[in-house]
């Protein structure tokens, strides 16, 4: 089983990437001084930005397939490829699609 798939009982949960977003540290975390980021330099981009994965999850159980999408960012062309590579038709997964909006979470 690939490392991006876990099973909980009869439920299969597959992590997919819907792309990523990058932000300047000083704009996204304005209260954290620049020097406090030095221990995490290896996790930053070459431009010294922080990158966030826009993760989606494909859940399979009881013969149903559900795509849970973060709803952030544009719809990149990689998402259908990721779903197809998982052996799922994008139209089949789209039937149970739930998109979360930033203002409705945390």
MILO-596361 format. One record per atom (N, C-alpha, C): residue number from 0; residue in three letters; y negated, x, z. Coordinates in nm, 2 decimals. Layout:
// residues N
r num NUM residuo ALA north Y east X up Z
...
This chain:
// residues 106
r num 0 residuo UNK north 0.12 east 0.09 up 0.00
r num 0 residuo UNK north 0.00 east 0.00 up 0.00
r num 0 residuo UNK north -0.12 east 0.09 up 0.00
r num 1 residuo UNK north -0.22 east 0.07 up -0.09
r num 1 residuo UNK north -0.34 east 0.15 up -0.09
r num 1 residuo UNK north -0.42 east 0.14 up 0.04
r num 2 residuo UNK north -0.50 east 0.24 up 0.07
r num 2 residuo UNK north -0.57 east 0.25 up 0.20
r num 2 residuo UNK north -0.68 east 0.15 up 0.21
r num 3 residuo UNK north -0.72 east 0.08 up 0.10
r num 3 residuo UNK north -0.82 east -0.02 up 0.11
r num 3 residuo UNK north -0.76 east -0.16 up 0.12
r num 4 residuo UNK north -0.63 east -0.17 up 0.16
r num 4 residuo UNK north -0.57 east -0.30 up 0.18
r num 4 residuo UNK north -0.50 east -0.30 up 0.32
r num 5 residuo UNK north -0.53 east -0.41 up 0.39
r num 5 residuo UNK north -0.46 east -0.42 up 0.52
r num 5 residuo UNK north -0.39 east -0.56 up 0.52
r num 6 residuo UNK north -0.28 east -0.57 up 0.60
r num 6 residuo UNK north -0.21 east -0.70 up 0.61
r num 6 residuo UNK north -0.22 east -0.75 up 0.76
r num 7 residuo UNK north -0.25 east -0.87 up 0.77
r num 7 residuo UNK north -0.25 east -0.94 up 0.90
r num 7 residuo UNK north -0.15 east -1.06 up 0.89
r num 8 residuo UNK north -0.03 east -1.04 up 0.94
r num 8 residuo UNK north 0.07 east -1.14 up 0.91
r num 8 residuo UNK north 0.09 east -1.16 up 0.76
r num 9 residuo UNK north 0.08 east -1.28 up 0.71
r num 9 residuo UNK north 0.10 east -1.30 up 0.57
r num 9 residuo UNK north -0.03 east -1.29 up 0.49
r num 10 residuo UNK north -0.13 east -1.25 up 0.55
r num 10 residuo UNK north -0.26 east -1.24 up 0.48
r num 10 residuo UNK north -0.29 east -1.10 up 0.44
r num 11 residuo UNK north -0.33 east -1.08 up 0.31
r num 11 residuo UNK north -0.36 east -0.95 up 0.26
r num 11 residuo UNK north -0.51 east -0.95 up 0.24
r num 12 residuo UNK north -0.58 east -0.84 up 0.29
r num 12 residuo UNK north -0.72 east -0.83 up 0.28
r num 12 residuo UNK north -0.75 east -0.69 up 0.21
r num 13 residuo UNK north -0.82 east -0.70 up 0.10
r num 13 residuo UNK north -0.85 east -0.59 up 0.01
r num 13 residuo UNK north -1.00 east -0.56 up 0.01
r num 14 residuo UNK north -1.04 east -0.44 up 0.04
r num 14 residuo UNK north -1.18 east -0.40 up 0.04
r num 14 residuo UNK north -1.21 east -0.36 up -0.11
r num 15 residuo UNK north -1.32 east -0.42 up -0.16
r num 15 residuo UNK north -1.37 east -0.38 up -0.29
r num 15 residuo UNK north -1.52 east -0.34 up -0.28
r num 16 residuo UNK north -1.57 east -0.26 up -0.37
r num 16 residuo UNK north -1.71 east -0.22 up -0.37
r num 16 residuo UNK north -1.78 east -0.30 up -0.47
r num 17 residuo UNK north -1.90 east -0.35 up -0.43
r num 17 residuo UNK north -1.98 east -0.43 up -0.52
r num 17 residuo UNK north -2.10 east -0.34 up -0.56
r num 18 residuo UNK north -2.09 east -0.21 up -0.54
r num 18 residuo UNK north -2.20 east -0.12 up -0.57
r num 18 residuo UNK north -2.26 east -0.06 up -0.44
r num 19 residuo UNK north -2.37 east 0.00 up -0.45
r num 19 residuo UNK north -2.44 east 0.06 up -0.33
r num 19 residuo UNK north -2.59 east 0.05 up -0.35
r num 20 residuo UNK north -2.66 east 0.06 up -0.24
r num 20 residuo UNK north -2.80 east 0.07 up -0.24
r num 20 residuo UNK north -2.84 east 0.19 up -0.16
r num 21 residuo UNK north -2.96 east 0.25 up -0.20
r num 21 residuo UNK north -3.01 east 0.37 up -0.13
r num 21 residuo UNK north -3.15 east 0.35 up -0.08
r num 22 residuo UNK north -3.18 east 0.40 up 0.04
r num 22 residuo UNK north -3.31 east 0.38 up 0.10
r num 22 residuo UNK north -3.36 east 0.51 up 0.15
r num 23 residuo UNK north -3.49 east 0.53 up 0.15
r num 23 residuo UNK north -3.56 east 0.64 up 0.21
r num 23 residuo UNK north -3.54 east 0.62 up 0.36
r num 24 residuo UNK north -3.50 east 0.73 up 0.43
r num 24 residuo UNK north -3.48 east 0.73 up 0.57
r num 24 residuo UNK north -3.61 east 0.68 up 0.65
r num 25 residuo UNK north -3.72 east 0.73 up 0.61
r num 25 residuo UNK north -3.85 east 0.70 up 0.68
r num 25 residuo UNK north -3.89 east 0.56 up 0.66
r num 26 residuo UNK north -3.85 east 0.49 up 0.55
r num 26 residuo UNK north -3.88 east 0.35 up 0.53
r num 26 residuo UNK north -3.78 east 0.26 up 0.60
r num 27 residuo UNK north -3.65 east 0.30 up 0.59
r num 27 residuo UNK north -3.55 east 0.21 up 0.65
r num 27 residuo UNK north -3.53 east 0.22 up 0.80
r num 28 residuo UNK north -3.55 east 0.35 up 0.85
r num 28 residuo UNK north -3.54 east 0.37 up 0.99
r num 28 residuo UNK north -3.67 east 0.44 up 1.04
r num 29 residuo UNK north -3.78 east 0.37 up 1.04
r num 29 residuo UNK north -3.91 east 0.44 up 1.06
r num 29 residuo UNK north -3.93 east 0.49 up 1.21
r num 30 residuo UNK north -3.85 east 0.45 up 1.30
r num 30 residuo UNK north -3.87 east 0.50 up 1.44
r num 30 residuo UNK north -3.78 east 0.62 up 1.47
r num 31 residuo UNK north -3.70 east 0.66 up 1.38
r num 31 residuo UNK north -3.61 east 0.78 up 1.40
r num 31 residuo UNK north -3.67 east 0.90 up 1.34
r num 32 residuo UNK north -3.71 east 1.00 up 1.42
r num 32 residuo UNK north -3.77 east 1.12 up 1.36
r num 32 residuo UNK north -3.67 east 1.20 up 1.27
r num 33 residuo UNK north -3.73 east 1.26 up 1.17
r num 33 residuo UNK north -3.66 east 1.33 up 1.06
r num 33 residuo UNK north -3.56 east 1.43 up 1.12
r num 34 residuo UNK north -3.60 east 1.50 up 1.22
r num 34 residuo UNK north -3.51 east 1.61 up 1.28
r num 34 residuo UNK north -3.38 east 1.55 up 1.34
r num 35 residuo UNK north -3.38 east 1.42 up 1.38
r num 35 residuo UNK north -3.26 east 1.36 up 1.43
r num 35 residuo UNK north -3.16 east 1.33 up 1.33
r num 36 residuo UNK north -3.19 east 1.34 up 1.20
r num 36 residuo UNK north -3.10 east 1.32 up 1.09
r num 36 residuo UNK north -3.02 east 1.44 up 1.05
r num 37 residuo UNK north -3.06 east 1.56 up 1.10
r num 37 residuo UNK north -3.00 east 1.68 up 1.06
r num 37 residuo UNK north -2.85 east 1.69 up 1.08
r num 38 residuo UNK north -2.80 east 1.64 up 1.19
r num 38 residuo UNK north -2.65 east 1.64 up 1.21
r num 38 residuo UNK north -2.57 east 1.56 up 1.11
r num 39 residuo UNK north -2.64 east 1.46 up 1.04
r num 39 residuo UNK north -2.58 east 1.37 up 0.95
r num 39 residuo UNK north -2.62 east 1.40 up 0.80
r num 40 residuo UNK north -2.67 east 1.52 up 0.78
r num 40 residuo UNK north -2.72 east 1.56 up 0.65
r num 40 residuo UNK north -2.61 east 1.55 up 0.54
r num 41 residuo UNK north -2.49 east 1.58 up 0.58
r num 41 residuo UNK north -2.37 east 1.57 up 0.48
r num 41 residuo UNK north -2.35 east 1.43 up 0.43
r num 42 residuo UNK north -2.40 east 1.33 up 0.51
r num 42 residuo UNK north -2.37 east 1.19 up 0.47
r num 42 residuo UNK north -2.49 east 1.13 up 0.39
r num 43 residuo UNK north -2.59 east 1.21 up 0.37
r num 43 residuo UNK north -2.71 east 1.16 up 0.29
r num 43 residuo UNK north -2.70 east 1.21 up 0.15
r num 44 residuo UNK north -2.77 east 1.14 up 0.06
r num 44 residuo UNK north -2.77 east 1.18 up -0.08
r num 44 residuo UNK north -2.85 east 1.31 up -0.10
r num 45 residuo UNK north -2.85 east 1.36 up -0.22
r num 45 residuo UNK north -2.92 east 1.49 up -0.25
r num 45 residuo UNK north -3.07 east 1.47 up -0.23
r num 46 residuo UNK north -3.12 east 1.34 up -0.25
r num 46 residuo UNK north -3.26 east 1.31 up -0.23
r num 46 residuo UNK north -3.29 east 1.28 up -0.09
r num 47 residuo UNK north -3.20 east 1.30 up 0.01
r num 47 residuo UNK north -3.21 east 1.27 up 0.15
r num 47 residuo UNK north -3.23 east 1.12 up 0.18
r num 48 residuo UNK north -3.16 east 1.04 up 0.11
r num 48 residuo UNK north -3.16 east 0.90 up 0.13
r num 48 residuo UNK north -3.03 east 0.86 up 0.20
r num 49 residuo UNK north -3.03 east 0.74 up 0.26
r num 49 residuo UNK north -2.91 east 0.68 up 0.32
r num 49 residuo UNK north -2.85 east 0.58 up 0.22
r num 50 residuo UNK north -2.72 east 0.59 up 0.20
r num 50 residuo UNK north -2.66 east 0.50 up 0.10
r num 50 residuo UNK north -2.57 east 0.40 up 0.17
r num 51 residuo UNK north -2.58 east 0.27 up 0.13
r num 51 residuo UNK north -2.50 east 0.16 up 0.19
r num 51 residuo UNK north -2.41 east 0.10 up 0.09
r num 52 residuo UNK north -2.29 east 0.09 up 0.12
r num 52 residuo UNK north -2.19 east 0.03 up 0.03
r num 52 residuo UNK north -2.21 east -0.12 up 0.04
r num 53 residuo UNK north -2.21 east -0.19 up -0.07
r num 53 residuo UNK north -2.21 east -0.34 up -0.07
r num 53 residuo UNK north -2.07 east -0.38 up -0.08
r num 54 residuo UNK north -2.00 east -0.39 up 0.03
r num 54 residuo UNK north -1.86 east -0.43 up 0.03
r num 54 residuo UNK north -1.83 east -0.57 up 0.00
r num 55 residuo UNK north -1.72 east -0.60 up -0.06
r num 55 residuo UNK north -1.67 east -0.73 up -0.08
r num 55 residuo UNK north -1.53 east -0.73 up -0.04
r num 56 residuo UNK north -1.47 east -0.84 up -0.01
r num 56 residuo UNK north -1.33 east -0.85 up 0.03
r num 56 residuo UNK north -1.26 east -0.96 up -0.05
r num 57 residuo UNK north -1.14 east -0.92 up -0.09
r num 57 residuo UNK north -1.05 east -1.01 up -0.17
r num 57 residuo UNK north -0.94 east -1.05 up -0.07
r num 58 residuo UNK north -0.92 east -1.17 up -0.04
r num 58 residuo UNK north -0.82 east -1.22 up 0.06
r num 58 residuo UNK north -0.72 east -1.30 up -0.01
r num 59 residuo UNK north -0.59 east -1.27 up 0.01
r num 59 residuo UNK north -0.48 east -1.34 up -0.05
r num 59 residuo UNK north -0.39 east -1.40 up 0.06
r num 60 residuo UNK north -0.37 east -1.53 up 0.05
r num 60 residuo UNK north -0.28 east -1.59 up 0.15
r num 60 residuo UNK north -0.24 east -1.73 up 0.10
r num 61 residuo UNK north -0.12 east -1.77 up 0.12
r num 61 residuo UNK north -0.07 east -1.90 up 0.09
r num 61 residuo UNK north -0.09 east -1.93 up -0.06
r num 62 residuo UNK north -0.08 east -1.83 up -0.15
r num 62 residuo UNK north -0.09 east -1.86 up -0.29
r num 62 residuo UNK north -0.24 east -1.87 up -0.33
r num 63 residuo UNK north -0.33 east -1.85 up -0.24
r num 63 residuo UNK north -0.48 east -1.86 up -0.28
r num 63 residuo UNK north -0.54 east -1.73 up -0.28
r num 64 residuo UNK north -0.64 east -1.71 up -0.36
r num 64 residuo UNK north -0.72 east -1.59 up -0.36
r num 64 residuo UNK north -0.87 east -1.62 up -0.34
r num 65 residuo UNK north -0.93 east -1.55 up -0.25
r num 65 residuo UNK north -1.07 east -1.58 up -0.21
r num 65 residuo UNK north -1.15 east -1.45 up -0.22
r num 66 residuo UNK north -1.26 east -1.45 up -0.28
r num 66 residuo UNK north -1.35 east -1.34 up -0.29
r num 66 residuo UNK north -1.46 east -1.36 up -0.19
r num 67 residuo UNK north -1.48 east -1.28 up -0.09
r num 67 residuo UNK north -1.60 east -1.28 up 0.00
r num 67 residuo UNK north -1.69 east -1.17 up -0.04
r num 68 residuo UNK north -1.81 east -1.21 up -0.09
r num 68 residuo UNK north -1.91 east -1.12 up -0.15
r num 68 residuo UNK north -2.03 east -1.12 up -0.05
r num 69 residuo UNK north -2.09 east -1.00 up -0.04
r num 69 residuo UNK north -2.20 east -0.98 up 0.05
r num 69 residuo UNK north -2.33 east -1.06 up -0.01
r num 70 residuo UNK north -2.33 east -1.07 up -0.14
r num 70 residuo UNK north -2.45 east -1.14 up -0.20
r num 70 residuo UNK north -2.57 east -1.05 up -0.21
r num 71 residuo UNK north -2.56 east -0.92 up -0.18
r num 71 residuo UNK north -2.67 east -0.83 up -0.18
r num 71 residuo UNK north -2.67 east -0.76 up -0.32
r num 72 residuo UNK north -2.79 east -0.73 up -0.37
r num 72 residuo UNK north -2.80 east -0.65 up -0.49
r num 72 residuo UNK north -2.77 east -0.73 up -0.61
r num 73 residuo UNK north -2.79 east -0.67 up -0.73
r num 73 residuo UNK north -2.75 east -0.73 up -0.85
r num 73 residuo UNK north -2.60 east -0.73 up -0.87
r num 74 residuo UNK north -2.55 east -0.82 up -0.96
r num 74 residuo UNK north -2.41 east -0.83 up -0.98
r num 74 residuo UNK north -2.37 east -0.71 up -1.07
r num 75 residuo UNK north -2.32 east -0.60 up -1.02
r num 75 residuo UNK north -2.29 east -0.49 up -1.11
r num 75 residuo UNK north -2.16 east -0.52 up -1.19
r num 76 residuo UNK north -2.15 east -0.45 up -1.31
r num 76 residuo UNK north -2.04 east -0.47 up -1.39
r num 76 residuo UNK north -1.91 east -0.41 up -1.34
r num 77 residuo UNK north -1.92 east -0.33 up -1.23
r num 77 residuo UNK north -1.80 east -0.28 up -1.17
r num 77 residuo UNK north -1.72 east -0.38 up -1.09
r num 78 residuo UNK north -1.78 east -0.49 up -1.04
r num 78 residuo UNK north -1.70 east -0.58 up -0.96
r num 78 residuo UNK north -1.59 east -0.65 up -1.04
r num 79 residuo UNK north -1.61 east -0.70 up -1.16
r num 79 residuo UNK north -1.49 east -0.76 up -1.23
r num 79 residuo UNK north -1.39 east -0.65 up -1.26
r num 80 residuo UNK north -1.43 east -0.53 up -1.28
r num 80 residuo UNK north -1.33 east -0.42 up -1.30
r num 80 residuo UNK north -1.25 east -0.40 up -1.17
r num 81 residuo UNK north -1.31 east -0.40 up -1.06
r num 81 residuo UNK north -1.24 east -0.38 up -0.93
r num 81 residuo UNK north -1.15 east -0.49 up -0.91
r num 82 residuo UNK north -1.19 east -0.61 up -0.94
r num 82 residuo UNK north -1.10 east -0.73 up -0.92
r num 82 residuo UNK north -0.98 east -0.72 up -1.01
r num 83 residuo UNK north -1.01 east -0.69 up -1.14
r num 83 residuo UNK north -0.90 east -0.68 up -1.24
r num 83 residuo UNK north -0.81 east -0.57 up -1.20
r num 84 residuo UNK north -0.86 east -0.46 up -1.16
r num 84 residuo UNK north -0.77 east -0.35 up -1.12
r num 84 residuo UNK north -0.68 east -0.38 up -1.00
r num 85 residuo UNK north -0.72 east -0.48 up -0.92
r num 85 residuo UNK north -0.64 east -0.53 up -0.81
r num 85 residuo UNK north -0.54 east -0.63 up -0.85
r num 86 residuo UNK north -0.53 east -0.66 up -0.99
r num 86 residuo UNK north -0.43 east -0.75 up -1.04
r num 86 residuo UNK north -0.47 east -0.90 up -1.03
r num 87 residuo UNK north -0.60 east -0.92 up -1.02
r num 87 residuo UNK north -0.65 east -1.06 up -1.00
r num 87 residuo UNK north -0.75 east -1.09 up -1.12
r num 88 residuo UNK north -0.73 east -1.21 up -1.17
r num 88 residuo UNK north -0.83 east -1.26 up -1.28
r num 88 residuo UNK north -0.96 east -1.29 up -1.21
r num 89 residuo UNK north -1.07 east -1.23 up -1.26
r num 89 residuo UNK north -1.21 east -1.26 up -1.20
r num 89 residuo UNK north -1.23 east -1.41 up -1.19
r num 90 residuo UNK north -1.19 east -1.49 up -1.29
r num 90 residuo UNK north -1.21 east -1.64 up -1.28
r num 90 residuo UNK north -1.13 east -1.70 up -1.17
r num 91 residuo UNK north -1.01 east -1.65 up -1.14
r num 91 residuo UNK north -0.93 east -1.70 up -1.04
r num 91 residuo UNK north -0.99 east -1.67 up -0.90
r num 92 residuo UNK north -1.04 east -1.55 up -0.88
r num 92 residuo UNK north -1.10 east -1.51 up -0.76
r num 92 residuo UNK north -1.24 east -1.59 up -0.74
r num 93 residuo UNK north -1.31 east -1.61 up -0.85
r num 93 residuo UNK north -1.44 east -1.67 up -0.84
r num 93 residuo UNK north -1.43 east -1.82 up -0.79
r num 94 residuo UNK north -1.31 east -1.88 up -0.80
r num 94 residuo UNK north -1.30 east -2.02 up -0.76
r num 94 residuo UNK north -1.33 east -2.04 up -0.61
r num 95 residuo UNK north -1.30 east -1.93 up -0.53
r num 95 residuo UNK north -1.32 east -1.95 up -0.39
r num 95 residuo UNK north -1.43 east -1.85 up -0.34
r num 96 residuo UNK north -1.53 east -1.82 up -0.42
r num 96 residuo UNK north -1.63 east -1.72 up -0.39
r num 96 residuo UNK north -1.73 east -1.78 up -0.28
r num 97 residuo UNK north -1.76 east -1.69 up -0.18
r num 97 residuo UNK north -1.86 east -1.73 up -0.08
r num 97 residuo UNK north -1.95 east -1.61 up -0.07
r num 98 residuo UNK north -2.08 east -1.63 up -0.09
r num 98 residuo UNK north -2.18 east -1.52 up -0.09
r num 98 residuo UNK north -2.27 east -1.54 up 0.03
r num 99 residuo UNK north -2.28 east -1.43 up 0.11
r num 99 residuo UNK north -2.36 east -1.43 up 0.23
r num 99 residuo UNK north -2.50 east -1.37 up 0.19
r num 100 residuo UNK north -2.60 east -1.43 up 0.25
r num 100 residuo UNK north -2.74 east -1.38 up 0.22
r num 100 residuo UNK north -2.79 east -1.30 up 0.34
r num 101 residuo UNK north -2.87 east -1.20 up 0.32
r num 101 residuo UNK north -2.92 east -1.12 up 0.43
r num 101 residuo UNK north -2.99 east -1.20 up 0.54
r num 102 residuo UNK north -3.07 east -1.30 up 0.50
r num 102 residuo UNK north -3.14 east -1.37 up 0.61
r num 102 residuo UNK north -3.05 east -1.45 up 0.69
r num 103 residuo UNK north -2.92 east -1.48 up 0.64
r num 103 residuo UNK north -2.83 east -1.56 up 0.72
r num 103 residuo UNK north -2.73 east -1.48 up 0.80
r num 104 residuo UNK north -2.74 east -1.35 up 0.80
r num 104 residuo UNK north -2.65 east -1.27 up 0.88
r num 104 residuo UNK north -2.73 east -1.18 up 0.97
r num 105 residuo UNK north -2.67 east -1.15 up 1.09
r num 105 residuo UNK north -2.73 east -1.05 up 1.18
r num 105 residuo UNK north -2.87 east -1.06 up 1.19
